[in-house]
Amino acid sequence: MYGGDFPWLNARIEPRAGFEEVRPLFAEVLSRLDGVGADGGSWEQSYNAVRAAVLLRYPDGGEVPEFLLHIDGDEAWWRWSNEPFEEDS
């Protein structure tokens, strides 16, 4: 980790085994955030695929209940919550 702007943290990453399988999911989210994905889908729909494919863990190994993680090349930025988000009614 090299910094951040609360509540976001930033780090450089070194991809490990299995990352290439999920890299396209992160690219899709970023393209929708940048407005490149013109097929009408929202970035939230794309991000659901990321959340279904990856976990974020605390240093002690416990699973982070809620997080938003972006990866672009060797850069990552994320924020998290210690509590699950409430579902919209």
PDB file of N, CA, C and O in Angstrom, chain B, residues numbered from 101:
ATOM      1  N   MET B 101       0.852  -1.164   0.000  1.00  0.00           N
ATOM      2  CA  MET B 101       0.000   0.000   0.000  1.00  0.00           C
ATOM      3  C   MET B 101       0.900   1.229   0.000  1.00  0.00           C
ATOM      4  O   MET B 101       1.875   1.289   0.749  1.00  0.00           O
ATOM      5  N   TYR B 102       0.575   2.204  -0.835  1.00  0.00           N
ATOM      6  CA  TYR B 102       1.415   3.395  -0.894  1.00  0.00           C
ATOM      7  C   TYR B 102       0.666   4.674  -0.565  1.00  0.00           C
ATOM      8  O   TYR B 102       1.278   5.742  -0.531  1.00  0.00           O
ATOM      9  N   GLY B 103      -0.615   4.605  -0.325  1.00  0.00           N
ATOM     10  CA  GLY B 103      -1.328   5.828   0.017  1.00  0.00           C
ATOM     11  C   GLY B 103      -2.816   5.676  -0.140  1.00  0.00           C
ATOM     12  O   GLY B 103      -3.352   4.570  -0.215  1.00  0.00           O
ATOM     13  N   GLY B 104      -3.469   6.816  -0.188  1.00  0.00           N
ATOM     14  CA  GLY B 104      -4.898   6.819  -0.348  1.00  0.00           C
ATOM     15  C   GLY B 104      -5.468   8.186  -0.061  1.00  0.00           C
ATOM     16  O   GLY B 104      -4.760   9.102   0.357  1.00  0.00           O
ATOM     17  N   ASP B 105      -6.741   8.306  -0.289  1.00  0.00           N
ATOM     18  CA  ASP B 105      -7.500   9.510  -0.002  1.00  0.00           C
ATOM     19  C   ASP B 105      -8.787   9.010   0.640  1.00  0.00           C
ATOM     20  O   ASP B 105      -9.711   8.586  -0.054  1.00  0.00           O
ATOM     21  N   PHE B 106      -8.843   9.062   1.978  1.00  0.00           N
ATOM     22  CA  PHE B 106      -9.927   8.440   2.728  1.00  0.00           C
ATOM     23  C   PHE B 106     -11.261   8.655   2.025  1.00  0.00           C
ATOM     24  O   PHE B 106     -11.574   9.782   1.643  1.00  0.00           O
ATOM     25  N   PRO B 107     -12.037   7.624   1.850  1.00  0.00           N
ATOM     26  CA  PRO B 107     -11.892   6.268   2.385  1.00  0.00           C
ATOM     27  C   PRO B 107     -11.146   5.300   1.466  1.00  0.00           C
ATOM     28  O   PRO B 107     -11.112   4.101   1.745  1.00  0.00           O
ATOM     29  N   TRP B 108     -10.554   5.787   0.389  1.00  0.00           N
ATOM     30  CA  TRP B 108      -9.882   4.911  -0.574  1.00  0.00           C
ATOM     31  C   TRP B 108      -8.438   4.658  -0.177  1.00  0.00           C
ATOM     32  O   TRP B 108      -7.763   5.544   0.346  1.00  0.00           O
ATOM     33  N   LEU B 109      -7.970   3.437  -0.431  1.00  0.00           N
ATOM     34  CA  LEU B 109      -6.567   3.053  -0.260  1.00  0.00           C
ATOM     35  C   LEU B 109      -6.017   2.672  -1.625  1.00  0.00           C
ATOM     36  O   LEU B 109      -6.756   2.191  -2.484  1.00  0.00           O
ATOM     37  N   ASN B 110      -4.724   2.887  -1.827  1.00  0.00           N
ATOM     38  CA  ASN B 110      -4.084   2.589  -3.112  1.00  0.00           C
ATOM     39  C   ASN B 110      -2.884   1.686  -2.903  1.00  0.00           C
ATOM     40  O   ASN B 110      -2.185   1.782  -1.894  1.00  0.00           O
ATOM     41  N   ALA B 111      -2.651   0.803  -3.872  1.00  0.00           N
ATOM     42  CA  ALA B 111      -1.496  -0.101  -3.804  1.00  0.00           C
ATOM     43  C   ALA B 111      -1.096  -0.529  -5.203  1.00  0.00           C
ATOM     44  O   ALA B 111      -1.899  -0.511  -6.136  1.00  0.00           O
ATOM     45  N   ARG B 112       0.151  -0.910  -5.325  1.00  0.00           N
ATOM     46  CA  ARG B 112       0.619  -1.596  -6.536  1.00  0.00           C
ATOM     47  C   ARG B 112       0.485  -3.082  -6.262  1.00  0.00           C
ATOM     48  O   ARG B 112       0.743  -3.543  -5.150  1.00  0.00           O
ATOM     49  N   ILE B 113       0.085  -3.824  -7.272  1.00  0.00           N
ATOM     50  CA  ILE B 113      -0.121  -5.258  -7.087  1.00  0.00           C
ATOM     51  C   ILE B 113       0.780  -6.052  -8.016  1.00  0.00           C
ATOM     52  O   ILE B 113       1.224  -5.571  -9.058  1.00  0.00           O
ATOM     53  N   GLU B 114       1.028  -7.267  -7.606  1.00  0.00           N
ATOM     54  CA  GLU B 114       1.719  -8.245  -8.437  1.00  0.00           C
ATOM     55  C   GLU B 114       0.738  -9.386  -8.656  1.00  0.00           C
ATOM     56  O   GLU B 114       0.470 -10.160  -7.737  1.00  0.00           O
ATOM     57  N   PRO B 115       0.200  -9.496  -9.869  1.00  0.00           N
ATOM     58  CA  PRO B 115      -0.785 -10.552 -10.130  1.00  0.00           C
ATOM     59  C   PRO B 115      -0.235 -11.939  -9.801  1.00  0.00           C
ATOM     60  O   PRO B 115       0.919 -12.255 -10.091  1.00  0.00           O
ATOM     61  N   ARG B 116      -1.078 -12.743  -9.199  1.00  0.00           N
ATOM     62  CA  ARG B 116      -0.740 -14.122  -8.843  1.00  0.00           C
ATOM     63  C   ARG B 116      -1.565 -15.077  -9.694  1.00  0.00           C
ATOM     64  O   ARG B 116      -2.379 -14.667 -10.522  1.00  0.00           O
ATOM     65  N   ALA B 117      -1.328 -16.353  -9.462  1.00  0.00           N
ATOM     66  CA  ALA B 117      -2.066 -17.391 -10.192  1.00  0.00           C
ATOM     67  C   ALA B 117      -3.569 -17.143 -10.065  1.00  0.00           C
ATOM     68  O   ALA B 117      -4.072 -16.862  -8.978  1.00  0.00           O
ATOM     69  N   GLY B 118      -4.256 -17.247 -11.158  1.00  0.00           N
ATOM     70  CA  GLY B 118      -5.705 -17.079 -11.167  1.00  0.00           C
ATOM     71  C   GLY B 118      -6.175 -15.673 -11.501  1.00  0.00           C
ATOM     72  O   GLY B 118      -7.342 -15.477 -11.840  1.00  0.00           O
ATOM     73  N   PHE B 119      -5.280 -14.687 -11.410  1.00  0.00           N
ATOM     74  CA  PHE B 119      -5.725 -13.315 -11.663  1.00  0.00           C
ATOM     75  C   PHE B 119      -6.169 -13.101 -13.105  1.00  0.00           C
ATOM     76  O   PHE B 119      -7.118 -12.360 -13.359  1.00  0.00           O
ATOM     77  N   GLU B 120      -5.499 -13.736 -14.036  1.00  0.00           N
ATOM     78  CA  GLU B 120      -5.863 -13.543 -15.448  1.00  0.00           C
ATOM     79  C   GLU B 120      -7.310 -13.943 -15.713  1.00  0.00           C
ATOM     80  O   GLU B 120      -7.930 -13.445 -16.653  1.00  0.00           O
ATOM     81  N   GLU B 121      -7.848 -14.833 -14.893  1.00  0.00           N
ATOM     82  CA  GLU B 121      -9.245 -15.249 -15.059  1.00  0.00           C
ATOM     83  C   GLU B 121     -10.215 -14.132 -14.693  1.00  0.00           C
ATOM     84  O   GLU B 121     -11.310 -14.062 -15.252  1.00  0.00           O
ATOM     85  N   VAL B 122      -9.832 -13.254 -13.762  1.00  0.00           N
ATOM     86  CA  VAL B 122     -10.743 -12.191 -13.322  1.00  0.00           C
ATOM     87  C   VAL B 122     -10.372 -10.815 -13.866  1.00  0.00           C
ATOM     88  O   VAL B 122     -11.152  -9.872 -13.735  1.00  0.00           O
ATOM     89  N   ARG B 123      -9.197 -10.687 -14.473  1.00  0.00           N
ATOM     90  CA  ARG B 123      -8.773  -9.381 -15.014  1.00  0.00           C
ATOM     91  C   ARG B 123      -9.843  -8.770 -15.925  1.00  0.00           C
ATOM     92  O   ARG B 123     -10.109  -7.574 -15.803  1.00  0.00           O
ATOM     93  N   PRO B 124     -10.476  -9.536 -16.839  1.00  0.00           N
ATOM     94  CA  PRO B 124     -11.500  -8.935 -17.708  1.00  0.00           C
ATOM     95  C   PRO B 124     -12.695  -8.375 -16.933  1.00  0.00           C
ATOM     96  O   PRO B 124     -13.335  -7.429 -17.391  1.00  0.00           O
ATOM     97  N   LEU B 125     -12.999  -8.942 -15.775  1.00  0.00           N
ATOM     98  CA  LEU B 125     -14.108  -8.423 -14.970  1.00  0.00           C
ATOM     99  C   LEU B 125     -13.800  -7.015 -14.477  1.00  0.00           C
ATOM    100  O   LEU B 125     -14.656  -6.132 -14.525  1.00  0.00           O
ATOM    101  N   PHE B 126     -12.565  -6.810 -14.001  1.00  0.00           N
ATOM    102  CA  PHE B 126     -12.163  -5.483 -13.535  1.00  0.00           C
ATOM    103  C   PHE B 126     -12.124  -4.487 -14.695  1.00  0.00           C
ATOM    104  O   PHE B 126     -12.519  -3.332 -14.534  1.00  0.00           O
ATOM    105  N   ALA B 127     -11.656  -4.926 -15.850  1.00  0.00           N
ATOM    106  CA  ALA B 127     -11.606  -4.057 -17.032  1.00  0.00           C
ATOM    107  C   ALA B 127     -13.011  -3.628 -17.447  1.00  0.00           C
ATOM    108  O   ALA B 127     -13.222  -2.480 -17.839  1.00  0.00           O
ATOM    109  N   GLU B 128     -13.963  -4.541 -17.362  1.00  0.00           N
ATOM    110  CA  GLU B 128     -15.349  -4.222 -17.724  1.00  0.00           C
ATOM    111  C   GLU B 128     -15.919  -3.155 -16.800  1.00  0.00           C
ATOM    112  O   GLU B 128     -16.577  -2.223 -17.261  1.00  0.00           O
ATOM    113  N   VAL B 129     -15.672  -3.283 -15.504  1.00  0.00           N
ATOM    114  CA  VAL B 129     -16.161  -2.283 -14.552  1.00  0.00           C
ATOM    115  C   VAL B 129     -15.578  -0.915 -14.887  1.00  0.00           C
ATOM    116  O   VAL B 129     -16.310   0.072 -14.955  1.00  0.00           O
ATOM    117  N   LEU B 130     -14.267  -0.850 -15.096  1.00  0.00           N
ATOM    118  CA  LEU B 130     -13.633   0.436 -15.405  1.00  0.00           C
ATOM    119  C   LEU B 130     -14.153   1.031 -16.703  1.00  0.00           C
ATOM    120  O   LEU B 130     -14.332   2.245 -16.797  1.00  0.00           O
ATOM    121  N   SER B 131     -14.398   0.194 -17.706  1.00  0.00           N
ATOM    122  CA  SER B 131     -14.906   0.731 -18.972  1.00  0.00           C
ATOM    123  C   SER B 131     -16.294   1.324 -18.784  1.00  0.00           C
ATOM    124  O   SER B 131     -16.626   2.329 -19.413  1.00  0.00           O
ATOM    125  N   ARG B 132     -17.095   0.725 -17.942  1.00  0.00           N
ATOM    126  CA  ARG B 132     -18.433   1.275 -17.689  1.00  0.00           C
ATOM    127  C   ARG B 132     -18.354   2.551 -16.860  1.00  0.00           C
ATOM    128  O   ARG B 132     -19.124   3.486 -17.083  1.00  0.00           O
ATOM    129  N   LEU B 133     -17.427   2.596 -15.906  1.00  0.00           N
ATOM    130  CA  LEU B 133     -17.248   3.823 -15.129  1.00  0.00           C
ATOM    131  C   LEU B 133     -16.783   4.967 -16.016  1.00  0.00           C
ATOM    132  O   LEU B 133     -17.169   6.118 -15.812  1.00  0.00           O
ATOM    133  N   ASP B 134     -15.954   4.645 -16.999  1.00  0.00           N
ATOM    134  CA  ASP B 134     -15.441   5.656 -17.926  1.00  0.00           C
ATOM    135  C   ASP B 134     -16.422   5.976 -19.046  1.00  0.00           C
ATOM    136  O   ASP B 134     -16.138   6.835 -19.882  1.00  0.00           O
ATOM    137  N   GLY B 135     -17.561   5.309 -19.080  1.00  0.00           N
ATOM    138  CA  GLY B 135     -18.556   5.561 -20.106  1.00  0.00           C
ATOM    139  C   GLY B 135     -18.283   4.879 -21.430  1.00  0.00           C
ATOM    140  O   GLY B 135     -18.948   5.165 -22.425  1.00  0.00           O
ATOM    141  N   VAL B 136     -17.297   3.969 -21.453  1.00  0.00           N
ATOM    142  CA  VAL B 136     -16.955   3.283 -22.696  1.00  0.00           C
ATOM    143  C   VAL B 136     -17.972   2.199 -23.014  1.00  0.00           C
ATOM    144  O   VAL B 136     -18.272   1.953 -24.182  1.00  0.00           O
ATOM    145  N   GLY B 137     -18.506   1.549 -21.984  1.00  0.00           N
ATOM    146  CA  GLY B 137     -19.467   0.474 -22.207  1.00  0.00           C
ATOM    147  C   GLY B 137     -20.811   1.049 -22.595  1.00  0.00           C
ATOM    148  O   GLY B 137     -21.614   1.389 -21.727  1.00  0.00           O
ATOM    149  N   ALA B 138     -21.066   1.162 -23.876  1.00  0.00           N
ATOM    150  CA  ALA B 138     -22.265   1.837 -24.365  1.00  0.00           C
ATOM    151  C   ALA B 138     -23.439   0.888 -24.575  1.00  0.00           C
ATOM    152  O   ALA B 138     -24.394   1.234 -25.271  1.00  0.00           O
ATOM    153  N   ASP B 139     -23.381  -0.299 -23.987  1.00  0.00           N
ATOM    154  CA  ASP B 139     -24.459  -1.258 -24.222  1.00  0.00           C
ATOM    155  C   ASP B 139     -25.604  -1.113 -23.229  1.00  0.00           C
ATOM    156  O   ASP B 139     -26.491  -1.965 -23.184  1.00  0.00           O
ATOM    157  N   GLY B 140     -25.600  -0.051 -22.436  1.00  0.00           N
ATOM    158  CA  GLY B 140     -26.720   0.215 -21.560  1.00  0.00           C
ATOM    159  C   GLY B 140     -26.609  -0.378 -20.172  1.00  0.00           C
ATOM    160  O   GLY B 140     -27.415  -0.033 -19.308  1.00  0.00           O
ATOM    161  N   GLY B 141     -25.644  -1.261 -19.913  1.00  0.00           N
ATOM    162  CA  GLY B 141     -25.502  -1.843 -18.589  1.00  0.00           C
ATOM    163  C   GLY B 141     -24.832  -0.880 -17.635  1.00  0.00           C
ATOM    164  O   GLY B 141     -24.091   0.011 -18.051  1.00  0.00           O
ATOM    165  N   SER B 142     -25.089  -1.060 -16.378  1.00  0.00           N
ATOM    166  CA  SER B 142     -24.487  -0.181 -15.385  1.00  0.00           C
ATOM    167  C   SER B 142     -23.198  -0.786 -14.840  1.00  0.00           C
ATOM    168  O   SER B 142     -22.976  -1.992 -14.946  1.00  0.00           O
ATOM    169  N   TRP B 143     -22.352   0.057 -14.258  1.00  0.00           N
ATOM    170  CA  TRP B 143     -21.119  -0.454 -13.664  1.00  0.00           C
ATOM    171  C   TRP B 143     -21.448  -1.357 -12.482  1.00  0.00           C
ATOM    172  O   TRP B 143     -20.698  -2.288 -12.190  1.00  0.00           O
ATOM    173  N   GLU B 144     -22.567  -1.092 -11.795  1.00  0.00           N
ATOM    174  CA  GLU B 144     -22.936  -1.933 -10.660  1.00  0.00           C
ATOM    175  C   GLU B 144     -23.194  -3.371 -11.099  1.00  0.00           C
ATOM    176  O   GLU B 144     -22.813  -4.314 -10.405  1.00  0.00           O
ATOM    177  N   GLN B 145     -23.838  -3.537 -12.248  1.00  0.00           N
ATOM    178  CA  GLN B 145     -24.071  -4.886 -12.762  1.00  0.00           C
ATOM    179  C   GLN B 145     -22.749  -5.579 -13.049  1.00  0.00           C
ATOM    180  O   GLN B 145     -22.582  -6.758 -12.740  1.00  0.00           O
ATOM    181  N   SER B 146     -21.816  -4.854 -13.636  1.00  0.00           N
ATOM    182  CA  SER B 146     -20.497  -5.430 -13.905  1.00  0.00           C
ATOM    183  C   SER B 146     -19.771  -5.743 -12.607  1.00  0.00           C
ATOM    184  O   SER B 146     -19.102  -6.770 -12.492  1.00  0.00           O
ATOM    185  N   TYR B 147     -19.908  -4.852 -11.628  1.00  0.00           N
ATOM    186  CA  TYR B 147     -19.199  -5.070 -10.369  1.00  0.00           C
ATOM    187  C   TYR B 147     -19.740  -6.292  -9.628  1.00  0.00           C
ATOM    188  O   TYR B 147     -18.995  -6.945  -8.896  1.00  0.00           O
ATOM    189  N   ASN B 148     -21.008  -6.607  -9.804  1.00  0.00           N
ATOM    190  CA  ASN B 148     -21.560  -7.818  -9.188  1.00  0.00           C
ATOM    191  C   ASN B 148     -20.794  -9.057  -9.633  1.00  0.00           C
ATOM    192  O   ASN B 148     -20.632  -9.995  -8.852  1.00  0.00           O
ATOM    193  N   ALA B 149     -20.321  -9.072 -10.872  1.00  0.00           N
ATOM    194  CA  ALA B 149     -19.517 -10.200 -11.360  1.00  0.00           C
ATOM    195  C   ALA B 149     -18.173 -10.257 -10.635  1.00  0.00           C
ATOM    196  O   ALA B 149     -17.679 -11.342 -10.329  1.00  0.00           O
ATOM    197  N   VAL B 150     -17.582  -9.094 -10.358  1.00  0.00           N
ATOM    198  CA  VAL B 150     -16.335  -9.057  -9.576  1.00  0.00           C
ATOM    199  C   VAL B 150     -16.587  -9.627  -8.190  1.00  0.00           C
ATOM    200  O   VAL B 150     -15.838 -10.485  -7.723  1.00  0.00           O
ATOM    201  N   ARG B 151     -17.639  -9.153  -7.531  1.00  0.00           N
ATOM    202  CA  ARG B 151     -17.930  -9.601  -6.160  1.00  0.00           C
ATOM    203  C   ARG B 151     -18.217 -11.097  -6.099  1.00  0.00           C
ATOM    204  O   ARG B 151     -17.907 -11.750  -5.103  1.00  0.00           O
ATOM    205  N   ALA B 152     -18.803 -11.634  -7.150  1.00  0.00           N
ATOM    206  CA  ALA B 152     -19.076 -13.072  -7.180  1.00  0.00           C
ATOM    207  C   ALA B 152     -17.799 -13.887  -7.374  1.00  0.00           C
ATOM    208  O   ALA B 152     -17.761 -15.073  -7.045  1.00  0.00           O
ATOM    209  N   ALA B 153     -16.751 -13.249  -7.909  1.00  0.00           N
ATOM    210  CA  ALA B 153     -15.530 -13.981  -8.262  1.00  0.00           C
ATOM    211  C   ALA B 153     -14.381 -13.811  -7.272  1.00  0.00           C
ATOM    212  O   ALA B 153     -13.486 -14.656  -7.223  1.00  0.00           O
ATOM    213  N   VAL B 154     -14.387 -12.742  -6.486  1.00  0.00           N
ATOM    214  CA  VAL B 154     -13.240 -12.479  -5.606  1.00  0.00           C
ATOM    215  C   VAL B 154     -13.683 -12.194  -4.179  1.00  0.00           C
ATOM    216  O   VAL B 154     -14.816 -11.783  -3.931  1.00  0.00           O
ATOM    217  N   LEU B 155     -12.765 -12.421  -3.248  1.00  0.00           N
ATOM    218  CA  LEU B 155     -12.942 -12.080  -1.842  1.00  0.00           C
ATOM    219  C   LEU B 155     -11.857 -11.099  -1.455  1.00  0.00           C
ATOM    220  O   LEU B 155     -10.761 -11.123  -2.015  1.00  0.00           O
ATOM    221  N   LEU B 156     -12.156 -10.237  -0.501  1.00  0.00           N
ATOM    222  CA  LEU B 156     -11.147  -9.382   0.108  1.00  0.00           C
ATOM    223  C   LEU B 156     -11.009  -9.860   1.542  1.00  0.00           C
ATOM    224  O   LEU B 156     -12.004 -10.052   2.241  1.00  0.00           O
ATOM    225  N   ARG B 157      -9.775 -10.049   1.976  1.00  0.00           N
ATOM    226  CA  ARG B 157      -9.521 -10.569   3.316  1.00  0.00           C
ATOM    227  C   ARG B 157      -8.740  -9.564   4.142  1.00  0.00           C
ATOM    228  O   ARG B 157      -7.893  -8.829   3.633  1.00  0.00           O
ATOM    229  N   TYR B 158      -9.050  -9.554   5.440  1.00  0.00           N
ATOM    230  CA  TYR B 158      -8.268  -8.784   6.396  1.00  0.00           C
ATOM    231  C   TYR B 158      -6.899  -9.442   6.547  1.00  0.00           C
ATOM    232  O   TYR B 158      -6.735 -10.606   6.182  1.00  0.00           O
ATOM    233  N   PRO B 159      -5.914  -8.716   7.080  1.00  0.00           N
ATOM    234  CA  PRO B 159      -4.598  -9.329   7.305  1.00  0.00           C
ATOM    235  C   PRO B 159      -4.646 -10.605   8.153  1.00  0.00           C
ATOM    236  O   PRO B 159      -3.789 -11.476   8.006  1.00  0.00           O
ATOM    237  N   ASP B 160      -5.644 -10.719   9.040  1.00  0.00           N
ATOM    238  CA  ASP B 160      -5.745 -11.929   9.872  1.00  0.00           C
ATOM    239  C   ASP B 160      -6.425 -13.089   9.149  1.00  0.00           C
ATOM    240  O   ASP B 160      -6.579 -14.170   9.717  1.00  0.00           O
ATOM    241  N   GLY B 161      -6.834 -12.870   7.894  1.00  0.00           N
ATOM    242  CA  GLY B 161      -7.448 -13.935   7.104  1.00  0.00           C
ATOM    243  C   GLY B 161      -8.958 -13.903   7.062  1.00  0.00           C
ATOM    244  O   GLY B 161      -9.562 -14.601   6.248  1.00  0.00           O
ATOM    245  N   GLY B 162      -9.591 -13.107   7.924  1.00  0.00           N
ATOM    246  CA  GLY B 162     -11.046 -13.012   7.923  1.00  0.00           C
ATOM    247  C   GLY B 162     -11.560 -12.319   6.673  1.00  0.00           C
ATOM    248  O   GLY B 162     -10.874 -11.485   6.081  1.00  0.00           O
ATOM    249  N   GLU B 163     -12.768 -12.670   6.282  1.00  0.00           N
ATOM    250  CA  GLU B 163     -13.372 -12.108   5.070  1.00  0.00           C
ATOM    251  C   GLU B 163     -13.966 -10.725   5.345  1.00  0.00           C
ATOM    252  O   GLU B 163     -14.703 -10.551   6.315  1.00  0.00           O
ATOM    253  N   VAL B 164     -13.652  -9.751   4.505  1.00  0.00           N
ATOM    254  CA  VAL B 164     -14.214  -8.403   4.604  1.00  0.00           C
ATOM    255  C   VAL B 164     -15.661  -8.471   4.111  1.00  0.00           C
ATOM    256  O   VAL B 164     -15.903  -8.938   2.998  1.00  0.00           O
ATOM    257  N   PRO B 165     -16.639  -8.010   4.926  1.00  0.00           N
ATOM    258  CA  PRO B 165     -18.044  -8.148   4.540  1.00  0.00           C
ATOM    259  C   PRO B 165     -18.436  -7.364   3.286  1.00  0.00           C
ATOM    260  O   PRO B 165     -19.170  -7.878   2.441  1.00  0.00           O
ATOM    261  N   GLU B 166     -17.957  -6.136   3.160  1.00  0.00           N
ATOM    262  CA  GLU B 166     -18.320  -5.299   2.013  1.00  0.00           C
ATOM    263  C   GLU B 166     -17.083  -4.561   1.530  1.00  0.00           C
ATOM    264  O   GLU B 166     -16.300  -4.052   2.333  1.00  0.00           O
ATOM    265  N   PHE B 167     -16.910  -4.504   0.213  1.00  0.00           N
ATOM    266  CA  PHE B 167     -15.775  -3.775  -0.341  1.00  0.00           C
ATOM    267  C   PHE B 167     -16.060  -3.370  -1.774  1.00  0.00           C
ATOM    268  O   PHE B 167     -16.913  -3.943  -2.453  1.00  0.00           O
ATOM    269  N   LEU B 168     -15.326  -2.375  -2.206  1.00  0.00           N
ATOM    270  CA  LEU B 168     -15.343  -1.927  -3.585  1.00  0.00           C
ATOM    271  C   LEU B 168     -13.888  -1.900  -4.022  1.00  0.00           C
ATOM    272  O   LEU B 168     -13.099  -1.124  -3.483  1.00  0.00           O
ATOM    273  N   LEU B 169     -13.520  -2.729  -4.985  1.00  0.00           N
ATOM    274  CA  LEU B 169     -12.143  -2.917  -5.425  1.00  0.00           C
ATOM    275  C   LEU B 169     -12.041  -2.683  -6.924  1.00  0.00           C
ATOM    276  O   LEU B 169     -12.806  -3.243  -7.709  1.00  0.00           O
ATOM    277  N   HIS B 170     -11.088  -1.850  -7.305  1.00  0.00           N
ATOM    278  CA  HIS B 170     -10.803  -1.610  -8.717  1.00  0.00           C
ATOM    279  C   HIS B 170      -9.353  -1.976  -8.976  1.00  0.00           C
ATOM    280  O   HIS B 170      -8.486  -1.723  -8.140  1.00  0.00           O
ATOM    281  N   ILE B 171      -9.087  -2.568 -10.126  1.00  0.00           N
ATOM    282  CA  ILE B 171      -7.725  -2.898 -10.535  1.00  0.00           C
ATOM    283  C   ILE B 171      -7.561  -2.476 -11.985  1.00  0.00           C
ATOM    284  O   ILE B 171      -8.384  -2.786 -12.845  1.00  0.00           O
ATOM    285  N   ASP B 172      -6.469  -1.758 -12.228  1.00  0.00           N
ATOM    286  CA  ASP B 172      -6.128  -1.321 -13.581  1.00  0.00           C
ATOM    287  C   ASP B 172      -4.624  -1.518 -13.748  1.00  0.00           C
ATOM    288  O   ASP B 172      -3.827  -0.787 -13.161  1.00  0.00           O
ATOM    289  N   GLY B 173      -4.242  -2.508 -14.551  1.00  0.00           N
ATOM    290  CA  GLY B 173      -2.820  -2.831 -14.697  1.00  0.00           C
ATOM    291  C   GLY B 173      -2.262  -3.336 -13.382  1.00  0.00           C
ATOM    292  O   GLY B 173      -2.748  -4.326 -12.833  1.00  0.00           O
ATOM    293  N   ASP B 174      -1.230  -2.652 -12.869  1.00  0.00           N
ATOM    294  CA  ASP B 174      -0.651  -3.058 -11.585  1.00  0.00           C
ATOM    295  C   ASP B 174      -1.070  -2.127 -10.455  1.00  0.00           C
ATOM    296  O   ASP B 174      -0.450  -2.124  -9.391  1.00  0.00           O
ATOM    297  N   GLU B 175      -2.119  -1.337 -10.680  1.00  0.00           N
ATOM    298  CA  GLU B 175      -2.634  -0.421  -9.664  1.00  0.00           C
ATOM    299  C   GLU B 175      -3.984  -0.919  -9.152  1.00  0.00           C
ATOM    300  O   GLU B 175      -4.840  -1.352  -9.923  1.00  0.00           O
ATOM    301  N   ALA B 176      -4.149  -0.846  -7.833  1.00  0.00           N
ATOM    302  CA  ALA B 176      -5.427  -1.217  -7.213  1.00  0.00           C
ATOM    303  C   ALA B 176      -5.849  -0.100  -6.269  1.00  0.00           C
ATOM    304  O   ALA B 176      -5.006   0.539  -5.639  1.00  0.00           O
ATOM    305  N   TRP B 177      -7.142   0.130  -6.172  1.00  0.00           N
ATOM    306  CA  TRP B 177      -7.678   1.047  -5.183  1.00  0.00           C
ATOM    307  C   TRP B 177      -8.973   0.455  -4.673  1.00  0.00           C
ATOM    308  O   TRP B 177      -9.751  -0.122  -5.432  1.00  0.00           O
ATOM    309  N   TRP B 178      -9.197   0.604  -3.369  1.00  0.00           N
ATOM    310  CA  TRP B 178     -10.335  -0.041  -2.741  1.00  0.00           C
ATOM    311  C   TRP B 178     -10.757   0.704  -1.495  1.00  0.00           C
ATOM    312  O   TRP B 178     -10.019   1.516  -0.938  1.00  0.00           O
ATOM    313  N   ARG B 179     -11.967   0.400  -1.081  1.00  0.00           N
ATOM    314  CA  ARG B 179     -12.527   0.833   0.197  1.00  0.00           C
ATOM    315  C   ARG B 179     -13.329  -0.328   0.733  1.00  0.00           C
ATOM    316  O   ARG B 179     -13.716  -1.211  -0.032  1.00  0.00           O
ATOM    317  N   TRP B 180     -13.587  -0.351   2.019  1.00  0.00           N
ATOM    318  CA  TRP B 180     -14.298  -1.472   2.609  1.00  0.00           C
ATOM    319  C   TRP B 180     -15.135  -1.013   3.789  1.00  0.00           C
ATOM    320  O   TRP B 180     -14.999   0.105   4.284  1.00  0.00           O
ATOM    321  N   SER B 181     -16.006  -1.916   4.223  1.00  0.00           N
ATOM    322  CA  SER B 181     -16.830  -1.702   5.406  1.00  0.00           C
ATOM    323  C   SER B 181     -16.744  -2.947   6.270  1.00  0.00           C
ATOM    324  O   SER B 181     -16.746  -4.069   5.765  1.00  0.00           O
ATOM    325  N   ASN B 182     -16.669  -2.737   7.573  1.00  0.00           N
ATOM    326  CA  ASN B 182     -16.648  -3.857   8.511  1.00  0.00           C
ATOM    327  C   ASN B 182     -18.021  -4.490   8.685  1.00  0.00           C
ATOM    328  O   ASN B 182     -18.144  -5.568   9.267  1.00  0.00           O
ATOM    329  N   GLU B 183     -19.044  -3.825   8.183  1.00  0.00           N
ATOM    330  CA  GLU B 183     -20.420  -4.317   8.303  1.00  0.00           C
ATOM    331  C   GLU B 183     -21.017  -4.494   6.914  1.00  0.00           C
ATOM    332  O   GLU B 183     -20.724  -3.711   6.010  1.00  0.00           O
ATOM    333  N   PRO B 184     -21.853  -5.519   6.735  1.00  0.00           N
ATOM    334  CA  PRO B 184     -22.541  -5.683   5.441  1.00  0.00           C
ATOM    335  C   PRO B 184     -23.427  -4.478   5.151  1.00  0.00           C
ATOM    336  O   PRO B 184     -24.021  -3.903   6.063  1.00  0.00           O
ATOM    337  N   PHE B 185     -23.514  -4.097   3.882  1.00  0.00           N
ATOM    338  CA  PHE B 185     -24.404  -3.014   3.482  1.00  0.00           C
ATOM    339  C   PHE B 185     -25.842  -3.490   3.597  1.00  0.00           C
ATOM    340  O   PHE B 185     -26.143  -4.664   3.382  1.00  0.00           O
ATOM    341  N   GLU B 186     -26.722  -2.566   3.937  1.00  0.00           N
ATOM    342  CA  GLU B 186     -28.146  -2.896   3.970  1.00  0.00           C
ATOM    343  C   GLU B 186     -28.672  -2.894   2.544  1.00  0.00           C
ATOM    344  O   GLU B 186     -28.296  -2.047   1.734  1.00  0.00           O
ATOM    345  N   GLU B 187     -29.538  -3.842   2.247  1.00  0.00           N
ATOM    346  CA  GLU B 187     -30.157  -3.919   0.922  1.00  0.00           C
ATOM    347  C   GLU B 187     -31.180  -2.807   0.790  1.00  0.00           C
ATOM    348  O   GLU B 187     -31.902  -2.506   1.740  1.00  0.00           O
ATOM    349  N   ASP B 188     -31.247  -2.185  -0.404  1.00  0.00           N
ATOM    350  CA  ASP B 188     -32.279  -1.186  -0.674  1.00  0.00           C
ATOM    351  C   ASP B 188     -33.631  -1.874  -0.731  1.00  0.00           C
ATOM    352  O   ASP B 188     -33.756  -2.978  -1.260  1.00  0.00           O
ATOM    353  N   SER B 189     -34.641  -1.212  -0.183  1.00  0.00           N
ATOM    354  CA  SER B 189     -35.994  -1.781  -0.199  1.00  0.00           C
ATOM    355  C   SER B 189     -36.770  -1.291  -1.380  1.00  0.00           C
ATOM    356  O   SER B 189     -37.929  -1.665  -1.556  1.00  0.00           O
TER     357      SER B 189
END
